[in-house]
Structures are given as structure tokens and as C-alpha cells.
Amino acid sequence: MRAARASTASVTAALHDVAGLGGFFALHVGGRDDGWHPIARSYAADFTDLAEAVARRHRTREPRVDVSIAHLGHAARLWSPALACVVLHGIVPDLEGLERADDGPALRAPRPAGWYADRLDDGPARALYQQVTRHLSALADGLRVKVAPRLLDGNSASALAGAAHALLALRPAVRGPLTDLTIALLGTGRLAGTGVLTGPDLAFRRRSCCLYYRAPNGSKCGDCGLVGGVRHGALR
């Protein structure tokens, strides 16, 4: 992948641009080091602080619910900017060395790097999958609360599809390449079999559940596998 390396300036510009989409698309770039720590430290610590914040906010009583919701939010913060960079700028960001805010879930790339998607021998889907899922695998490995592995895979797929759905609403002109990339990703590795896209707006139905409905004021999400049936092969 060395020959496909993108310039620092190109990656920085792409990340700044997609951050302007708002919400989970923001991945901070460079800046001062105070207030940030290596994300690996959070993974090793079971994401305890973010899970506890979920427990306080939603008044949950089951640690696995807190962990699942925190995991889903983190997955969305990884998939959203990375997916948008590929689709809008043709750059797969290198997510190695990510940092997390000391006081919340925000992420930062202290030294932006990445690859030009069209120069990758295997295409962007495999590279993007590897960049995001190695983080989610490291988080799962550090969890001390038992959560079903396929539930976590479903969270990852749900976050990916949610990012694609949001990006399509904001940039409808990229429907074709965005749809193709999302379908390719949902058929890759541990994402395969987690659910299906159900319509041209990239709505998704997962086969598992993030457990949010078990919070006192929670409910089943729009893509929850517990709501109705999954229409197999709905969008191909």
C-alpha cells in the first residue's frame, strides 16, 4: 500500500471537509496534545468511562447495555468520517494512532495519513474495513463485560449503514458509489450476514439488537432485528 499513500495535505483537507457534515463525521485533526490520550488506553480500560456515562444518561441497570451503546457510538465515530473520505475525496484514512478526548467520545488523528482509494490493488472496501474493524476488535478484546460477538458485529454494521444513510441525505449526488461501497462493506469479513439494506435510501435492517430497548426509557431502534422480519436480498 506504500505506493498508494496520499499526501498529508490531501488527507487533512478531506478530514476537515467531511467534519463539516456535522455529528459523527467529525474527526479532529492535529492541534494541541492536551486533553487527548491514545485510544488504545480506552480499549484496555474496557471503555469504562463511556459505559458509565451511558448508564447515567439512560439510567440503565445492565452493564452489557451500557457497553453495547457505547460501542455503537464509537463505531459510528469511526465509520462516518472514514466512509465519507472515501466517497467524497477518494481517500482511505489511516486510523492508526487515533486518540480520544479525555472528557468524552470525540476522536482525533494527531498525524493525518491515508491512501488514495483508486491506487489500492484490492480497492477501497477491504482497506476501509480493516482500518475501522481493527479498532472495534481491539475494543471487544478489552471488554470485561460479556457481550455477544455477533451483537457487536451488528453494532458495527448498523453504524456503517447509519453513516451511509446520513451521507446520502447530505450528498445525494454520490448515491451510486456510496451504495456500491456500502454493499461491498456489508459483505466483507465479520459484517457479512449482519443484516441487509432495505431500500434506495440505504435504510438497514440488522439481524441483532443493540439492547437499547432494555434501558428504562429505551425503545427498539429503526433497524432493530426484533422489529418485524428481515427481507433477505432487498437491495442488490
C-alpha positions, 0 to 999 in steps of 0.5 A, a space after each residue: 500500500 506504500 505506493 498508494 499513500 496520499 499526501 498529508 495535505 490531501 488527507 487533512 483537507 478531506 478530514 476537515 471537509 467531511 467534519 463539516 457534515 456535522 455529528 459523527 463525521 467529525 474527526 479532529 485533526 492535529 492541534 494541541 496534545 492536551 486533553 487527548 490520550 491514545 485510544 488504545 488506553 480506552 480499549 484496555 480500560 474496557 471503555 469504562 468511562 463511556 459505559 458509565 456515562 451511558 448508564 447515567 444518561 439512560 439510567 440503565 441497570 445492565 452493564 452489557 447495555 451500557 457497553 453495547 451503546 457505547 460501542 455503537 457510538 464509537 463505531 459510528 465515530 469511526 465509520 462516518 468520517 472514514 466512509 465519507 473520505 472515501 466517497 467524497 475525496 477518494 481517500 482511505 484514512 489511516 486510523 492508526 494512532 487515533 486518540 480520544 478526548 479525555 472528557 468524552 467520545 470525540 476522536 482525533 488523528 494527531 498525524 493525518 495519513 491515508 491512501 488514495 482509494 483508486 491506487 489500492 490493488 484490492 480497492 477501497 472496501 477491504 482497506 476501509 474495513 480493516 482500518 475501522 474493524 481493527 479498532 472495534 476488535 481491539 475494543 471487544 478484546 478489552 471488554 470485561 463485560 460479556 457481550 455477544 460477538 455477533 451483537 457487536 458485529 451488528 453494532 458495527 454494521 448498523 453504524 456503517 449503514 447509519 453513516 451511509 444513510 446520513 451521507 446520502 441525505 447530505 450528498 445525494 449526488 454520490 448515491 451510486 458509489 456510496 451504495 456500491 461501497 456500502 454493499 461491498 462493506 456489508 459483505 466483507 469479513 465479520 459484517 457479512 450476514 449482519 443484516 441487509 439494506 432495505 431500500 434506495 435510501 440505504 435504510 438497514 435492517 440488522 439481524 441483532 439488537 443493540 439492547 437499547 430497548 432494555 434501558 428504562 426509557 429505551 425503545 427498539 431502534 429503526 433497524 432493530 432485528 426484533 422489529 418485524 422480519 428481515 427481507 433477505 436480498 432487498 437491495 442488490 
